[in-house]
Amino acid sequence: MKAKTLEDILILYVEDDEFIRNELIYFLEKKFKNIKVASNGEEGLELFEKYQPDIVITDIKMPKMSGIELSKYIRQKNSDTIIIVSSAHSETSLLDEAIEFGIDTFLIKPISLAQLYCTVQIAIEKIILKKQNEDTQNKLDETKKLLIEADKMAMIGNLVAGATHEISSPLGVGITSISHLTDISEKLKADYENEIMTQDNFESYLNSAIDLSKMTYINLQKASDLIKSFKTIAVDQALDDKKEFDLQSYLNEVIFSLNYVLKKVKVSVNIKASEKIQLNSYPGVFSQIFTNLINNSINHGFENLEEGNINITLSKNDNEIKIIYHDNGNGIDKEKLPNIFDKFYTTKKGKGGTGLGLNIIKDLVENRLNGSITCESSKKEGTSFEIILKK
């Protein structure tokens, strides 16, 4: 709907009776700015197709093309156009037919100018209000996209921080091992040049060199695996591309990328699948969903607990894929449970909680994965989320 203000509203008036038409047009043009006039249904149809008016006022019984036929055509082409039909008392059966296919309102002849003005004014207010609602909804949708994008970028930032910490340990061991190997190699070389190297010295060097080489390889391999995992998750988050992937394997990658956080809070995550589940979907969305679920468990479920367990169970049948996420944490009060997916709802207001995590999860499950998510929980009995995805 293109109209935004009263000045933008375009009205099409269709009436075959010249006397009535002239009288009402004289009145309408004094009250409203943009008026188009037709003397029969066919002419009205031409003007409708040319100008796409916001409001159509049409007589019901006309030669060439009736108001019923005109209104049906308009309703098929544009569900937003407001249609006002004028009808005589004797035309009630036609009026019933018009109401059946979706006109907005009607006027009974002879038409009162006050009634006409009020009916058109109500229609205009309806149009403007709908446009305002659409604008508001568009702004809300755009805000939601920005919030999801901000959440994604925050996750990538946390991923980089975690990667830096996790990779520094095996790289540090590798550097130390290579440095020590260099030192003992230089000492052995010096002993050889000074002709004081013994067989025991050489054998000891060989054993140390083998051990140091193995240690270096193991730690560099660990660093390589970490980088590969972090790169996979970060790229999927950033690009948001659709691709083929094994669900269990990918979720293991996500958990691996969160090890730094999970080790600090002593939380273990176990993933079980009844069978291999291959998806053609958005891995970055799954990463965002499960990172948020795990963060939610850490920040709320395991608060003030020394340790915790998270179990993720994957299964499928002919019609759907079911994912059960369960933590054995504090649980959620039953009176709070209905609100947990609401935007900005948080039990940690003023303590760093934004109330966006579960709302973002619900939006991603429903709108990106075309699935559903529900939650069951009781205080001190943990929390379960069930995600259902249609195949």
C-alpha positions as CSV (number, residue, x, y, z in Angstrom):
1,M,0.0,0.0,0.0
2,K,1.6,3.2,-1.2
3,A,-0.4,5.9,0.6
4,K,1.2,7.4,3.8
5,T,-0.7,10.6,4.5
6,L,-4.1,12.1,3.8
7,E,-2.7,14.0,0.9
8,D,-1.5,10.8,-0.7
9,I,-4.9,9.0,-0.6
10,L,-6.4,8.4,-4.1
11,I,-10.1,7.8,-4.4
12,L,-11.9,6.3,-7.4
13,Y,-15.6,7.0,-7.6
14,V,-17.7,4.9,-10.1
15,E,-21.4,5.9,-10.6
16,D,-23.5,5.7,-13.8
17,D,-26.2,8.1,-12.6
18,E,-25.0,11.5,-13.8
19,F,-27.1,13.5,-11.2
20,I,-25.8,11.5,-8.2
21,R,-22.3,11.4,-9.6
22,N,-22.0,15.1,-10.0
23,E,-23.5,15.8,-6.6
24,L,-21.2,13.5,-4.8
25,I,-18.1,14.4,-6.8
26,Y,-18.7,18.1,-6.0
27,F,-18.8,17.2,-2.3
28,L,-15.8,14.8,-2.4
29,E,-13.5,17.2,-4.3
30,K,-14.1,19.8,-1.6
31,K,-13.1,17.4,1.2
32,F,-10.4,15.2,-0.4
33,K,-7.5,16.1,-2.8
34,N,-7.1,13.2,-5.2
35,I,-10.3,12.0,-6.9
36,K,-10.8,10.0,-10.1
37,V,-14.3,9.6,-11.6
38,A,-15.8,6.9,-13.9
39,S,-19.3,6.8,-15.3
40,N,-19.5,3.0,-15.6
41,G,-17.7,-0.2,-14.6
42,E,-15.5,-0.6,-17.6
43,E,-14.3,3.0,-17.3
44,G,-13.7,2.4,-13.6
45,L,-11.7,-0.7,-14.4
46,E,-9.4,1.2,-16.8
47,L,-8.9,3.9,-14.2
48,F,-8.2,1.3,-11.4
49,E,-5.5,-0.4,-13.6
50,K,-3.9,2.9,-14.5
51,Y,-3.9,4.6,-11.1
52,Q,-4.2,1.8,-8.5
53,P,-6.4,3.9,-6.1
54,D,-6.5,3.3,-2.3
55,I,-10.3,3.5,-2.1
56,V,-12.9,2.6,-4.6
57,I,-16.5,3.8,-4.2
58,T,-18.8,2.1,-6.7
59,D,-22.4,1.7,-7.5
60,I,-23.5,-1.9,-7.4
61,K,-25.9,-2.0,-10.5
62,M,-24.4,-0.5,-13.7
63,P,-24.5,-1.2,-17.4
64,K,-21.5,-2.7,-19.3
65,M,-19.8,-3.9,-16.0
66,S,-21.6,-4.1,-12.7
67,G,-20.1,-3.0,-9.4
68,I,-20.0,-6.6,-8.4
69,E,-17.8,-7.6,-11.3
70,L,-15.6,-4.6,-10.8
71,S,-15.2,-5.3,-7.1
72,K,-14.4,-8.9,-7.7
73,Y,-11.7,-8.0,-10.2
74,I,-10.2,-5.3,-7.8
75,R,-10.2,-7.8,-4.9
76,Q,-8.4,-10.4,-7.0
77,K,-5.8,-7.9,-8.0
78,N,-5.3,-6.0,-4.8
79,S,-6.4,-7.2,-1.3
80,D,-5.4,-3.9,0.2
81,T,-7.7,-1.6,-1.8
82,I,-10.7,-0.6,0.3
83,I,-14.0,-1.2,-1.6
84,I,-17.2,0.8,-0.7
85,V,-20.3,-0.3,-2.5
86,S,-23.4,1.9,-2.8
87,S,-26.7,0.0,-3.1
88,A,-30.5,0.7,-3.1
89,H,-32.7,-1.1,-0.5
90,S,-34.1,-3.2,-3.3
91,E,-30.6,-4.6,-4.2
92,T,-30.0,-6.5,-1.0
93,S,-29.3,-9.8,-2.7
94,L,-26.5,-8.2,-4.8
95,L,-25.2,-6.6,-1.6
96,D,-25.1,-9.9,0.1
97,E,-23.1,-11.3,-2.8
98,A,-20.7,-8.3,-2.6
99,I,-20.2,-8.8,1.1
100,E,-19.5,-12.5,0.5
101,F,-16.4,-11.9,-1.7
102,G,-14.9,-9.2,0.6
103,I,-16.0,-5.6,0.1
104,D,-15.1,-3.5,3.1
105,T,-18.3,-1.6,3.7
106,F,-21.5,-0.3,1.9
107,L,-23.7,2.8,1.7
108,I,-27.4,2.6,1.2
109,K,-29.0,5.0,-1.3
110,P,-29.9,7.8,-1.1
111,I,-26.5,8.5,0.2
112,S,-26.2,11.0,3.1
113,L,-23.2,13.3,2.6
114,A,-22.4,13.1,6.3
115,Q,-22.4,9.3,6.1
116,L,-20.3,9.3,2.9
117,Y,-17.7,11.6,4.6
118,C,-17.5,9.5,7.7
119,T,-17.2,6.3,5.8
120,V,-14.4,7.6,3.6
121,Q,-12.7,9.2,6.6
122,I,-12.7,5.8,8.5
123,A,-11.3,4.1,5.4
124,I,-8.5,6.7,5.1
125,E,-7.6,6.3,8.8
126,K,-7.6,2.5,8.3
127,I,-5.2,2.9,5.4
128,I,-2.9,5.2,7.2
129,L,-2.9,3.1,10.4
130,K,-2.1,0.0,8.4
131,K,0.8,1.7,6.6
132,Q,2.1,2.9,10.0
133,N,1.8,-0.6,11.3
134,E,3.7,-2.0,8.3
135,D,6.4,0.6,8.7
136,T,6.7,-0.3,12.4
137,Q,6.9,-4.0,11.6
138,N,9.5,-3.4,9.0
139,K,11.6,-1.4,11.5
140,L,11.1,-4.3,14.1
141,D,12.2,-6.8,11.4
142,E,15.2,-4.8,10.6
143,T,16.1,-4.4,14.3
144,K,15.7,-8.2,14.7
145,K,18.1,-8.8,11.8
146,L,20.6,-6.3,13.4
147,L,20.3,-8.0,16.8
148,I,20.9,-11.5,15.3
149,E,23.9,-10.1,13.3
150,A,25.3,-8.4,16.4
151,D,24.9,-11.7,18.3
152,K,26.7,-13.5,15.5
153,M,29.6,-11.0,15.5
154,A,29.9,-11.2,19.3
155,M,30.1,-15.0,19.0
156,I,32.9,-14.7,16.4
157,G,34.7,-12.3,18.7
158,N,34.4,-14.7,21.6
159,L,35.5,-17.5,19.3
160,V,38.7,-15.6,18.4
161,A,39.4,-14.9,22.0
162,G,38.9,-18.6,22.9
163,A,41.0,-19.6,19.9
164,T,43.9,-17.4,20.9
165,H,43.9,-18.8,24.4
166,E,43.5,-22.5,23.3
167,I,46.1,-22.3,20.5
168,S,48.7,-20.5,22.7
169,S,49.2,-23.6,24.9
170,P,50.2,-26.2,22.2
171,L,52.2,-23.6,20.3
172,G,54.1,-22.7,23.4
173,V,54.9,-26.3,24.1
174,G,56.0,-26.7,20.4
175,I,58.2,-23.6,20.5
176,T,59.8,-24.8,23.8
177,S,60.4,-28.3,22.4
178,I,62.1,-26.9,19.2
179,S,64.1,-24.5,21.3
180,H,65.4,-27.3,23.5
181,L,66.1,-29.5,20.5
182,T,68.2,-26.6,19.0
183,D,70.1,-26.2,22.2
184,I,71.1,-29.9,22.6
185,S,71.9,-30.1,18.8
186,E,74.3,-27.2,19.1
187,K,75.9,-28.8,22.2
188,L,76.3,-32.1,20.5
189,K,77.8,-30.3,17.5
190,A,80.3,-28.5,19.8
191,D,81.2,-31.8,21.5
192,Y,81.8,-33.5,18.1
193,E,84.0,-30.6,16.8
194,N,86.0,-30.7,20.0
195,E,86.3,-34.5,19.7
196,I,84.7,-35.1,23.2
197,M,81.4,-36.6,22.0
198,T,80.9,-40.1,23.5
199,Q,78.6,-42.8,22.4
200,D,76.5,-42.3,25.5
201,N,76.2,-38.5,24.6
202,F,75.1,-39.4,21.1
203,E,72.5,-42.0,22.2
204,S,71.1,-39.6,24.8
205,Y,70.8,-37.0,22.1
206,L,69.0,-39.3,19.8
207,N,66.4,-40.3,22.5
208,S,65.9,-36.6,23.4
209,A,65.5,-35.6,19.8
210,I,62.9,-38.3,19.1
211,D,60.9,-37.3,22.2
212,L,61.1,-33.6,21.5
213,S,60.1,-34.2,17.8
214,K,57.1,-36.2,18.9
215,M,56.1,-33.6,21.4
216,T,56.4,-30.9,18.8
217,Y,54.4,-32.8,16.3
218,I,51.6,-33.7,18.7
219,N,51.2,-30.1,19.9
220,L,51.5,-28.6,16.4
221,Q,48.8,-31.1,15.2
222,K,46.6,-30.1,18.2
223,A,47.1,-26.4,17.2
224,S,46.3,-27.2,13.6
225,D,43.1,-29.0,14.6
226,L,42.1,-26.1,16.8
227,I,42.7,-23.6,13.9
228,K,40.7,-25.8,11.5
229,S,37.8,-26.1,13.9
230,F,37.7,-22.4,14.7
231,K,38.1,-21.5,11.0
232,T,35.1,-23.8,10.1
233,I,32.8,-22.3,12.7
234,A,33.9,-18.7,12.1
235,V,33.5,-19.0,8.3
236,D,30.1,-20.6,8.6
237,Q,29.0,-17.9,11.0
238,A,30.3,-15.1,8.7
239,L,29.2,-16.4,5.3
240,D,25.9,-18.0,6.4
241,D,25.9,-20.3,3.3
242,K,23.7,-23.4,2.8
243,K,25.7,-26.6,2.4
244,E,25.7,-30.3,3.1
245,F,27.1,-31.4,6.5
246,D,26.8,-34.2,9.0
247,L,24.9,-32.8,12.0
248,Q,26.7,-34.8,14.8
249,S,30.2,-34.1,13.4
250,Y,29.4,-30.4,13.0
251,L,28.0,-30.0,16.5
252,N,31.2,-31.7,17.8
253,E,33.2,-29.0,16.0
254,V,31.0,-26.4,17.7
255,I,31.6,-28.0,21.1
256,F,35.3,-28.3,20.4
257,S,35.4,-24.5,19.7
258,L,33.8,-23.8,23.1
259,N,36.2,-26.0,25.1
260,Y,38.0,-23.0,26.6
261,V,34.7,-21.8,28.1
262,L,33.5,-25.2,29.1
263,K,36.7,-26.2,30.9
264,K,36.6,-23.0,33.0
265,V,33.1,-23.9,34.4
266,K,33.6,-27.6,34.4
267,V,30.8,-28.4,32.1
268,S,30.9,-31.5,29.9
269,V,28.8,-31.9,26.7
270,N,27.9,-35.2,25.2
271,I,26.3,-35.7,21.8
272,K,24.5,-38.9,20.8
273,A,22.8,-39.8,17.5
274,S,20.7,-42.8,16.7
275,E,22.1,-42.7,13.2
276,K,24.0,-40.5,10.8
277,I,22.0,-37.3,10.0
278,Q,23.1,-35.6,6.8
279,L,21.6,-32.1,6.3
280,N,21.5,-29.6,3.5
281,S,21.1,-26.5,5.6
282,Y,22.8,-23.6,7.3
283,P,25.6,-24.8,9.6
284,G,26.3,-21.2,10.8
285,V,22.7,-21.1,12.1
286,F,23.2,-24.4,14.0
287,S,26.4,-23.0,15.5
288,Q,24.7,-19.8,16.6
289,I,21.7,-21.8,18.1
290,F,23.9,-24.2,20.1
291,T,26.4,-21.7,21.2
292,N,23.6,-19.6,22.6
293,L,22.0,-22.7,24.3
294,I,25.3,-23.6,25.9
295,N,26.0,-20.0,27.1
296,N,22.4,-19.9,28.5
297,S,23.1,-23.1,30.5
298,I,26.4,-21.8,31.7
299,N,25.1,-18.4,32.7
300,H,21.8,-19.5,34.2
301,G,21.5,-23.3,34.5
302,F,24.8,-23.9,36.2
303,E,25.0,-20.7,38.2
304,N,26.5,-21.4,41.6
305,L,27.0,-25.0,40.7
306,E,30.5,-26.6,40.8
307,E,30.0,-28.7,37.6
308,G,27.3,-29.7,35.1
309,N,26.4,-32.0,32.2
310,I,24.8,-31.2,28.9
311,N,23.4,-34.0,26.7
312,I,22.4,-33.5,23.1
313,T,20.4,-36.3,21.5
314,L,19.8,-36.4,17.7
315,S,17.2,-38.7,16.0
316,K,15.2,-38.8,12.9
317,N,12.2,-40.5,11.2
318,D,10.6,-40.3,7.8
319,N,9.2,-36.8,8.4
320,E,11.3,-34.9,10.8
321,I,14.6,-34.5,12.7
322,K,14.4,-34.2,16.5
323,I,17.0,-32.6,18.7
324,I,16.8,-32.8,22.5
325,Y,19.1,-30.5,24.4
326,H,19.2,-31.1,28.2
327,D,21.2,-29.6,31.0
328,N,21.1,-30.9,34.6
329,G,21.3,-27.4,36.0
330,N,19.1,-25.3,38.3
331,G,16.0,-25.4,36.1
332,I,13.5,-22.6,35.5
333,D,10.5,-21.6,37.7
334,K,7.2,-22.7,36.2
335,E,5.8,-19.2,36.3
336,K,8.8,-17.9,34.3
337,L,8.7,-20.7,31.7
338,P,6.0,-19.1,29.4
339,N,8.1,-15.9,29.0
340,I,11.6,-17.3,28.3
341,F,11.4,-16.8,24.5
342,D,10.1,-13.2,24.8
343,K,12.4,-10.5,23.6
344,F,14.4,-8.7,26.4
345,Y,13.0,-11.1,29.1
346,T,15.8,-11.9,31.5
347,T,16.2,-13.0,35.1
348,K,19.5,-11.1,35.2
349,K,18.4,-7.6,34.6
350,G,21.2,-5.2,35.6
351,K,23.6,-8.1,35.8
352,G,24.6,-8.3,32.2
353,G,21.6,-10.3,30.9
354,T,20.1,-8.9,27.7
355,G,17.1,-11.2,27.3
356,L,18.0,-11.8,23.7
357,G,19.6,-15.2,23.6
358,L,16.6,-17.5,23.7
359,N,14.6,-15.1,21.6
360,I,17.3,-15.2,18.9
361,I,17.3,-19.0,19.1
362,K,13.5,-19.2,18.6
363,D,13.7,-16.8,15.6
364,L,16.6,-18.8,14.0
365,V,14.8,-22.1,14.5
366,E,11.4,-20.9,13.2
367,N,12.5,-18.5,10.5
368,R,15.8,-19.8,9.2
369,L,15.3,-23.6,9.8
370,N,11.5,-23.7,9.4
371,G,11.3,-25.7,12.6
372,S,9.8,-25.4,16.1
373,I,11.3,-25.2,19.6
374,T,9.7,-25.9,23.0
375,C,11.1,-25.9,26.5
376,E,10.3,-28.0,29.6
377,S,11.9,-27.3,33.0
378,S,11.4,-27.6,36.7
379,K,13.3,-26.0,39.5
380,K,16.4,-28.1,40.5
381,E,15.5,-30.7,37.8
382,G,17.3,-29.2,34.8
383,T,16.0,-27.8,31.5
384,S,15.2,-29.4,28.2
385,F,14.8,-27.9,24.8
386,E,13.2,-29.9,22.0
387,I,13.8,-28.7,18.4
388,I,11.8,-30.3,15.6
389,L,12.9,-29.8,12.0
390,K,10.8,-30.9,9.0
391,K,12.7,-32.8,6.3
